[in-house]
Amino acid sequence: MFILKLAYKTLNIRGVIFMGLMTGKKGIIFGVSNKFGIANAIAEQLFEQGAEIAFTYANEAMEKRVRPIAESMNAKMCLECDVTKEEDVKKVFEEYEKTYDKLDFVVHAVAFANKDDLMGDFYTVSKEGWDLAMHVSAYSLVTISKYAKPQMEKSGGGSILALTYLGSTKVVANYNIMGVAKAALESSMRFIANDLGKYNIRCNCLSAGPIKTMAAKGIGGFDRMLKANVLKAPLKRTPDVSEVGKAGLYLLSDLSSAVTGQVQFVDCGASSVFASLDEMAQIQF
Ligand SMILES: NC(=O)c1ccc[n+]([C@@H]2O[C@H](COP(=O)([O-])OP(=O)(O)OC[C@H]3O[C@@H](n4cnc5c(N)ncnc54)[C@H](O)[C@@H]3O)[C@@H](O)[C@H]2O)c1
């Protein structure tokens, strides 16, 4: 399968050189966990379209899951990086510069909050829980963008993409502190887009509908969140992770060359509906 994929990447069926949307583009993905995650789905789309990808993993325990994925995509670099440690982020970009000659894209698919802060009353969140979620899930985009900027500027521009969720602007039960962190992430994204636009560096957020991933398991009653999306969404389903991957490809490729400072929803339309007929039908008088 892998050989076939590689052959497809290089040649099309007529035997001429295949030019993918990302041929010649190089970048870093933060946040791959396993084959079910959103970062992996974006990586697969980028790789299929010819991108060269460097990977990071959060800690030693994650390495055994991430390294095989990185190797399957011929990565020249796969480094440990806790995004709350600025020295780790700095090292990733230093090592990247030694290994690759340009930086075209960066994906931020990183989030974390204490399980206790993803259920119950939001207002009981501790200062420590607030700081942790904000640091990992929002401030890290600022750190990553700061270190990406010089290399992207040298490359003539680039695209930075962060993953977000509707809970940033609307109350979604149990999303709690992560909603506040995603609000900070989206706002940071707009300021970064404004600052870096003059270097032809774009910054956007992709707001995915609920998908069963490792991180999602930490959210109280996540299965109900999936069902709620089905009831509300015009498409009557949740997005497949590969559909989020494809939207990631769009935002990281030249297809979106005039798009910056935006939140792109990939949620089967759920965010556009207040009350669907299916939801109304459940109301008993
Ligand atoms: N799954 C969903 O329903 C959904 C919906 C919308 C947005 N998102 C967002 O998508 C992104 C990816 O999440 P996912 O759902 O694919 O889950 P995931 O578990 O695959 O990814 C989360 C990643 O964050 C990493 N991480 C956590 N703390 C870190 C730290 N301190 N330093 C470095 N990395 C750290 C984890 O190792 C993991 O790789 C997150 O930002 C998440 O909030 C997810």
The ligand as a Tripos MOL2 file, in Angstrom:
@<TRIPOS>MOLECULE
LIG
   44    48     1     0     0
SMALL
NO_CHARGES

@<TRIPOS>ATOM
      1 N1        -11.6950   15.9550   18.1280 N.am      1 LIG1
      2 C1        -12.5380   16.9600   17.9870 C.2       1 LIG1
      3 O1        -13.7570   16.7770   18.0430 O.2       1 LIG1
      4 C2        -12.0170   18.3400   17.7170 C.ar      1 LIG1
      5 C3        -12.9040   19.3110   17.2200 C.ar      1 LIG1
      6 C4        -12.4330   20.5880   16.9720 C.ar      1 LIG1
      7 C5        -11.0960   20.9030   17.2270 C.ar      1 LIG1
      8 N2        -10.2580   19.9480   17.7090 N.ar      1 LIG1
      9 C6         -8.8620   20.3180   17.9620 C.3       1 LIG1
     10 O2         -8.0180   19.5960   17.0970 O.3       1 LIG1
     11 C7         -6.7030   19.5760   17.6610 C.3       1 LIG1
     12 C8         -6.1830   18.1450   17.6270 C.3       1 LIG1
     13 O3         -6.9370   17.3530   18.5360 O.3       1 LIG1
     14 P1         -7.5000   15.9110   18.2200 P.3       1 LIG1
     15 O4         -8.9310   15.9300   18.5760 O.co2     1 LIG1
     16 O5         -7.0710   15.4670   16.8780 O.co2     1 LIG1
     17 O6         -6.8450   15.0220   19.3710 O.3       1 LIG1
     18 P2         -5.3980   14.4050   19.5210 P.3       1 LIG1
     19 O7         -5.3710   13.7960   20.8700 O.co2     1 LIG1
     20 O8         -5.0940   13.5380   18.3610 O.co2     1 LIG1
     21 O9         -4.4130   15.6750   19.4500 O.3       1 LIG1
     22 C9         -4.0980   16.4870   20.5470 C.3       1 LIG1
     23 C10        -2.5900   16.6070   20.5620 C.3       1 LIG1
     24 O10        -2.1650   17.5860   21.5200 O.3       1 LIG1
     25 C11        -0.9180   17.1160   22.0150 C.3       1 LIG1
     26 N3         -0.5220   17.8190   23.2390 N.ar      1 LIG1
     27 C12        -1.2120   17.9440   24.4030 C.ar      1 LIG1
     28 N4         -0.4730   18.6480   25.2820 N.ar      1 LIG1
     29 C13         0.6920   18.9990   24.6480 C.ar      1 LIG1
     30 C14         1.8520   19.7280   25.0150 C.ar      1 LIG1
     31 N5          1.9820   20.2830   26.2300 N.pl3     1 LIG1
     32 N6          2.8350   19.8800   24.1010 N.ar      1 LIG1
     33 C15         2.7250   19.3400   22.8680 C.ar      1 LIG1
     34 N7          1.6500   18.6470   22.4490 N.ar      1 LIG1
     35 C16         0.6540   18.4660   23.3420 C.ar      1 LIG1
     36 C17        -1.1730   15.6210   22.2400 C.3       1 LIG1
     37 O11         0.0170   14.9040   22.4020 O.3       1 LIG1
     38 C18        -1.9060   15.2930   20.9580 C.3       1 LIG1
     39 O12        -0.9760   14.9170   19.9550 O.3       1 LIG1
     40 C19        -6.8310   20.1710   19.0670 C.3       1 LIG1
     41 O13        -6.4850   21.5260   19.0320 O.3       1 LIG1
     42 C20        -8.3370   20.0160   19.3370 C.3       1 LIG1
     43 O14        -8.8140   20.9420   20.3100 O.3       1 LIG1
     44 C21       -10.6880   18.6720   17.9550 C.ar      1 LIG1
@<TRIPOS>BOND
     1     1     2 1
     2     2     3 2
     3     2     4 1
     4     4     5 ar
     5     4    44 ar
     6     5     6 ar
     7     6     7 ar
     8     7     8 ar
     9     8     9 1
    10     8    44 ar
    11     9    10 1
    12     9    42 1
    13    10    11 1
    14    11    12 1
    15    11    40 1
    16    12    13 1
    17    13    14 1
    18    14    15 2
    19    14    16 1
    20    14    17 1
    21    17    18 1
    22    18    19 2
    23    18    20 1
    24    18    21 1
    25    21    22 1
    26    22    23 1
    27    23    24 1
    28    23    38 1
    29    24    25 1
    30    25    26 1
    31    25    36 1
    32    26    27 ar
    33    26    35 ar
    34    27    28 ar
    35    28    29 ar
    36    29    30 ar
    37    29    35 ar
    38    30    31 1
    39    30    32 ar
    40    32    33 ar
    41    33    34 ar
    42    34    35 ar
    43    36    37 1
    44    36    38 1
    45    38    39 1
    46    40    41 1
    47    40    42 1
    48    42    43 1
@<TRIPOS>SUBSTRUCTURE
     1 LIG1         1 GROUP 0 **** ****
